[in-house]
Amino acid sequence: MEVARELLKHGAKLESANNNIPTPIIIAAVKVYVEVVRELLKHGAKLGIANSKGWTPLNEAAVKGHVEIVRELLKHDFKLKSSNKNGSMPLIGAVSKGHVSVV
């Protein structure tokens, strides 16, 4: 966490240069780095940017059952209805994987 905070303090980019590299918020959401997600959100990380699969941080967290990450993302006005490039919404992803706690 300290490294992420220091990098942000010195102007680290919050978005990737291309679609083949996930954004830091997507990586933190997938790895369940709750404090890093909070810090990135505090610094204005964009939640609507998708990875190469077309998934946003909310899609990734929901389908993997990362409840705490889902809660953090939803606190920051992220649209619950956001869908990936296949049209699958986070709720559908969570249900299809049996993550009742996310629902």
C-alpha positions as CSV (number, residue, x, y, z in Angstrom):
1,M,0.0,0.0,0.0
2,E,2.8,2.4,0.8
3,V,4.4,1.9,-2.6
4,A,1.0,2.6,-4.3
5,R,0.5,5.7,-2.2
6,E,4.0,7.0,-3.0
7,L,3.6,6.4,-6.7
8,L,0.3,8.2,-6.7
9,K,1.9,11.1,-4.8
10,H,4.4,11.4,-7.6
11,G,1.9,11.4,-10.4
12,A,1.6,7.8,-11.4
13,K,-1.0,7.3,-14.2
14,L,-4.3,5.8,-13.1
15,E,-5.1,4.5,-16.6
16,S,-3.2,2.2,-19.0
17,A,-1.8,3.4,-22.3
18,N,-3.5,0.6,-24.2
19,N,-6.4,-1.9,-23.8
20,N,-4.0,-4.9,-23.4
21,I,-2.8,-3.7,-20.0
22,P,-5.5,-3.6,-17.3
23,T,-5.8,-0.4,-15.3
24,P,-4.5,-0.3,-11.7
25,I,-8.0,-0.3,-10.3
26,I,-8.8,-3.5,-12.2
27,I,-5.7,-5.2,-11.0
28,A,-6.4,-4.2,-7.4
29,A,-10.0,-5.4,-7.7
30,V,-9.0,-8.8,-9.1
31,K,-6.3,-9.2,-6.4
32,V,-8.6,-8.0,-3.6
33,Y,-6.4,-5.2,-2.6
34,V,-9.1,-3.3,-0.8
35,E,-6.9,-0.5,0.6
36,V,-5.3,0.0,-2.8
37,V,-8.8,0.2,-4.4
38,R,-9.7,2.9,-1.8
39,E,-6.6,4.9,-2.5
40,L,-7.0,4.7,-6.3
41,L,-10.6,5.8,-5.9
42,K,-9.5,8.7,-3.7
43,H,-7.2,9.8,-6.5
44,G,-9.9,9.7,-9.1
45,A,-9.5,6.3,-10.8
46,K,-12.0,5.9,-13.6
47,L,-14.3,3.0,-13.0
48,G,-15.8,2.7,-16.5
49,I,-12.6,1.8,-18.3
50,A,-12.6,-1.9,-19.3
51,N,-9.8,-4.4,-19.7
52,S,-9.1,-6.4,-22.8
53,K,-12.1,-8.7,-22.0
54,G,-14.3,-5.7,-21.9
55,W,-14.8,-6.0,-18.1
56,T,-14.8,-3.1,-15.7
57,P,-13.5,-3.4,-12.1
58,L,-17.1,-4.0,-11.0
59,N,-17.5,-6.9,-13.5
60,E,-14.3,-8.5,-12.3
61,A,-15.0,-8.1,-8.6
62,A,-18.6,-9.4,-8.9
63,V,-17.8,-12.5,-11.0
64,K,-15.0,-13.4,-8.6
65,G,-17.1,-12.9,-5.5
66,H,-15.0,-10.1,-4.0
67,V,-17.8,-8.5,-1.8
68,E,-15.6,-5.9,-0.1
69,I,-14.3,-4.6,-3.5
70,V,-17.9,-4.5,-4.9
71,R,-19.0,-2.4,-1.9
72,E,-16.2,0.0,-2.4
73,L,-16.8,0.4,-6.1
74,L,-20.6,0.9,-5.5
75,K,-19.9,3.6,-2.9
76,H,-18.3,5.7,-5.6
77,D,-21.4,5.9,-7.7
78,F,-20.4,3.2,-10.2
79,K,-23.3,2.1,-12.3
80,L,-24.7,-1.2,-11.2
81,K,-26.0,-1.8,-14.7
82,S,-22.6,-1.5,-16.4
83,S,-22.1,-4.5,-18.7
84,N,-19.0,-6.0,-20.2
85,K,-18.5,-6.2,-24.0
86,N,-20.7,-9.4,-24.1
87,G,-23.5,-7.5,-22.4
88,S,-23.2,-9.4,-19.1
89,M,-23.9,-7.2,-16.1
90,P,-22.0,-7.6,-12.8
91,L,-25.1,-9.0,-11.1
92,I,-25.5,-11.7,-13.7
93,G,-21.8,-12.6,-13.4
94,A,-22.1,-12.9,-9.6
95,V,-25.2,-15.1,-9.8
96,S,-23.7,-17.3,-12.6
97,K,-20.8,-18.1,-10.3
98,G,-22.9,-18.6,-7.2
99,H,-21.6,-15.6,-5.3
100,V,-24.7,-15.0,-3.2
101,S,-22.9,-12.6,-0.9
102,V,-22.3,-10.2,-3.8
103,V,-25.9,-10.3,-4.8
